[in-house]
Amino acid sequence: MIKLASAGRVLAGAALVGSSLAVVNMGAAHAIDCSQSFPDRDTNSVLWTDGSVPYHTGPAGQCASVNKSGHANIFCYKYNEFGNLWYYAKDTSSGYKGWVFSGNVASTAGGPHARC
């Protein structure tokens, strides 16, 4: 009988801890700033992409984008709130400026790259 009561307290404690963790992990949705732009702080750096990649309006995949390809001048770089590296760059063929996720970049040259 004593062992059964102890087991019940352990299960109740585990349930309490589990529900507490669920409450701690729940929070308000984080708003992403999709309107970030910067001046050219890195006049000697370029990037190349493999094919067409999205140029976003902010450093996050959730931000609106337009696909561009090839070669771009890097203005600066930053790590977003999720820890992902993004380049703010200008597509050399169209002049379009936007944020390119580093995972879509085939290579870079020049530098050291300037932080945004």
TAQUI-V882824 format. One record per run of one state. SS is the DSSP state (H for helix, E for strand, L for the rest). FROM is the first residue (numbers start at 1). TO is the last residue. Records with the same first field share a line. If there is no record, write none. Layout:
SS=FROM-TO / FROM-TO
//
This chain:
L=1-1 / 26-45 / 57-64 / 80-84 / 92-96 / 110-114 / 116-116
H=2-25 / 102-104
E=46-56 / 65-79 / 85-91 / 97-101 / 105-109 / 115-115
//
